[in-house]
Each structure stands twice: as C-alpha cells, then as structure tokens.
C-alpha cells in the first residue's frame, strides 16, 4: 500500500481547522505558514512546551480524548505556575499513521480543555513517525505579577494547592485503582486561577508535577532548606480510603507526581489572610511547612520524627 | 543499567542553559516553568512549529550539528514566508537516551543558526522516547506588512527566491551527490531577509519546502490558475553540472522540495522594480510564470509545450 502522505496530512490539518473557531486576536490562524497573533499592550508573553510520550505519560489503553486533555493540562500547569492567563496553543503531532478517528478523539479532549481555559489553537504541524505529542502554549501576564522559581526566602510558608498523591496512588494501584484516583491521573486540572492569585503575593511558585520533594528542590538555593510536616499534606477522601497506611500515603504525596498542583513560597501571614487567598484561588490552599536556612529538606511525621526514605521524584510509568 | 532519568534530564537542560546568553527581551528564560518574553509595542506576534523525524527529514548518518541547523532553518523558513523578524525559540526534544555528546553537537548547529538569525532560545522540554525534534519559533511582524497564502490575483507574477532542485537532486543521487548539492539538503538557509522584502509588496507568499507545484496549489483559490515556464526555473551551477538532462532537472525543480525557498505572487511590475526588490532581498528573485484565471496549473517546456508528468509534491525519504 502506498500511502499518499501529503494528502493524508492536509486532510488531517483540515479536520483540525474545521473544529477551531476564529478569534479576534488571531488574524491569521491554522492553514498558513505561521500564525499571526495580536498581543495586548502592557502584557508580557509567557511561553512553554511539553511533550507526551507513549508509555511514559500515557499507555495504549488510554482513550485519545484523555491524552488530549492531559496534553493540554500538563502545559496549562506550567502557565499556571507563572500566574499567566492562557491564550494561544500550537500542536505538533507525530503520528504513526493517518488515523482520523484517533485525531478526532484527541481533539475532543484537547479542544474541550482549550475552550474551558481560554486557549485558541492557532497552528501546528503533523508529521509521520513514532507517536509524539508536543504542545506549545502562549499566555499573557502582567509583568508586575509574574511568579518564578526564584525569590523564595527563609521564613516563607510552603503552600500547596488541592490535594496530593492521588495520581501516584492510581499509577501504583494500576487497574485496581478507584475511579476517583484514576480521574486525577488522566484528567488533571491545571490550577490556572490559583496560579494567578498566588503570583500576586508569593515569593516563588512552581508546578509540582514531577513530585513535591523533587520540585521543591528547584525553589531552594544558597542556604535555603525546608521543613515539611507530612501529616499536613492534603489528601483526598479517595486517597484516604484507598491507602489506609499513612506512611504509604506520605510516600505517594511527597515522592509521587502527576497531580499538577502548585507549590508556593508565601511570606508568613495570618490564617485570615490565607483564607482570603483560598477564597480567591477557588481551590484549597494548605500550609505544609516552612522554609528555613537549614540547607536541606526535613520531612517530619506526626510525632516530629524525621522520615528519610521518602523517594524523591517520580519516573512516570518507567520506574 | 538503571538510568536516573530525572538527573539526566536536568543535566541536559543545564547543558543547554549554559550555552545560551541572556537577552533583555527575556526576563525569565530557560529553567523556570515557562519563559517570560517582552514583545515590542505595535508589532504582531508570529508563531510556528515544525518537527523533524528520523528517516523522514534526516537519516542516522547525519552529523547532529546538521540536524540542529535543519531544525532551525525549516522553522525559520515559515517565519520568512510571513515576512517576520525571528525573535524567540522553544525546543522540545524527545531523546532515546541521555546522550550529552549528541545534544552538544545538535546545539552547535541549532544555536549557530539561532544566533545568525536573531533567535534567542527561551525554553523547552526534554523527554525520553523515540527521537523527535520539535522546534517552536516566535517572530514579530509589522501588522501592515504580513505575507499570507491568501490574496494572490490573476495577472500576478510568480517569483521564487534563490535556486530550485538542489536538495531534491541530492536526495535522488544519494551518496554520489556532489558536495554543493548535499549542502543545500543539509544546510538550507531560510530566506528571512527576502521574506521581509517580499511581504511589503507581494499579494501572497509561501514557503515551498514541500515542492514548488505542491505549495503553489495553496496559493490558488476560486478560479485561479498558473502558467509556469520550466526553462525559467532558476538552477544552480552545481545542479546543471550534475543533472545535464533538462527534463530531469525540471522534475527536481518543480516536483522536489527541501530547498526552503519562497514563492511570491507579485503585482505585475517593471524589470527595474524587480531588480530593486532583488537588491533589497539579498538573493536572486526570478519570475517563473504568472497567475491566470485558468483554474489549473500548466507547466510549459522551452518550446511552449505543456509537460504533464512532473510529479507534484515530495515525500522526503519515504517516496
């Protein structure tokens, strides 16, 4: 069988183009050599890219729509960590064959996530080859309210959004995982609103999709250290029910990743002020510890005893 | 061997970071969750992405620097086709292993191409998996001087930059290809300056890396057709020497791709005006035919006889 690749590629691009509505900010969109975008005066641009790889970020049994959702939200989480407003997306797909049904399913998930977060798909590329899904997102941010990984200070409160450990537990439990945990793995929701709120007051913010402890390390420089109170790590009811042993839970929460929550270093403040922040963030914000000058990270159990063997980082499906 | 992927990935990113100089337009660059970019007031943003796939765009015997150069210029050519000024780059690499030597070689080619075209690498992503190289470029353009694929009119002159057919001949000749032709395949130079010049006066411009006839089709809509004079297709001295049969040359020039030249539809004008444009473009501009209302493309030989069997399009290495 000789596959007419060129026709296949153009037909797939046409399928994408038909599903994307125009936008006043995009005078030239899908179907030209490049997209032309009108940015807003006074705003800085925020740019990020992330690739999803088979057997690393998803497996063959995932519905294409779930892959599309994840591709969008893994990237949205990086915009969220900067406090940015999501605006435009590019999609670079390398596909083993011209599979229109797979593409339509992928678009179901990707475009729904894009629509609900304010993203407009403006262009991209389709190639033939081993499956690879690369998304590039552009957002906008008020330059006075950018959250970076730098700037954390001793005495800052460590605050996380949402709950931790669900996705890692789902991975570990495999097909036996309760649906609520599987949903966190396959349908994470980037903390866009919380990111915008945190950016206004935090000294530093980071996406912790590689795991709390692994990503916390990126906030620490010079002599900075941290104390984490494991019993304070926020957990979902589903995680508490599925994993009754608290040390097993802590391992998922501190060492696992894939929840796409945010970690912020906030200047010390009253509970009332934190409650106001939570209200604005639209998701729980939980103080899990504090930065100090100890030059290392100490994880304490509910009796204040240091726990040393919490595996840091997360190697997705290949661990 | 258990590879510590996380450490490997961070080390590779650190290698990239060390080789990239800061830029005033990039307050937050490589090493954060996303890059923050300062755009210029009054300019529109131009965004494009392209992936290189093994055995499709390059083969295993290519030096990594040549792959890096091609990755940059394949994308630069899309910015050139819009008349944009190249500004910022993101790099999404999926690599089968943490091969620092390969990465350094790739960066030699990619960063040299970036530097010489004004691009600053602002971020990216490294994953483990089957080799995939995806580049995203951002450029800026004066919104009054954007060249799109739309707008071509009957009576317009069809003009191409540079010479055609070298890369296609190099592919066909394989290892026996003269060095000058191989250079065109492996080290194409995107026509950035010419793109900016053409955008000011052309009705439409397109990158013709998929082949002159295949890409010409994208300029034609409604009743538009074209007449191409094959004897007027510009050829290099190396192509004339390597392929003495003119119909074989025409096939490479009209059907082959990978030269990364531009095709423009220009309002009819005097030779003197065209010479001025060529001067400003910094590369030869050659009139190869004209648009008409014939609703199809006719390729005429040097006696005015229509040639019908010029294979349109180009399927890279897999044809």
Interface residues (C-beta under 8 A of the other chain):
Chain A: X5 X6 X27 X28 X31 X32 X33 X34 X35 X36 X37 X38 X39 X41 X44 X45 X46 X47 X48 X49 X50 X51 X53 X54 X55 X56 X77 X78 X79 X81 X82 X84 X88 X90 X91 X92 X94 X122 X123 X124 X125 X127 X128 X129 X130 X132 X134 X136 X137 X138 X139 X141 X143 X146 X148 X149 X150 X205 X206 X207 X210 X214 X313 X315 X318
Chain B: X5 X6 X27 X28 X31 X32 X33 X34 X35 X36 X37 X38 X39 X41 X44 X45 X46 X47 X48 X49 X50 X51 X53 X54 X55 X56 X77 X78 X79 X81 X82 X84 X88 X90 X91 X92 X94 X122 X123 X124 X125 X127 X128 X129 X130 X132 X134 X136 X137 X138 X139 X141 X143 X146 X148 X149 X150 X205 X206 X207 X210 X214 X313 X315 X318
